[in-house]
């Protein structure tokens, strides 16, 4: 695999992976989601901006297919769509005394939460199709 800082798109199993601007320096502040793919609140000290940072641990020393799938949406533009702003293909991470490789994305931090939880809070009966397909 090529270095992610080059001007040419990476090629990974016949997919052209998008090239991203340099990842800003950031600090992870706290865990926002403890799901299969953990999401953290991240702060870029230089710009005083907050992001949601999603980690994609490698699967047997290979890039996560979930990460590769998520990168397919980087070119979509819609005011209600949260897409990765920055990403990194491989980073060494340390957690609870263990070191591992992971890919990561930095996305806009939606301080009011996600649409799924907003629907639940209104008392509307849960409708997965509505949650996944509603665009205002």
Secondary structure, 3 states (H helix, E strand, C coil): CCCCCCCCCEEECCEEECCCCCCCCCEEEEEEECCCCCEEEEEECCCCEEEEEEEEECECCECCHHHHHHHCCCCCCCCCCCCEEEEEEEEEEEECCEEEEEEEEEEECCCCCCHHHHHHHHCCCCCHHHHHHCCC
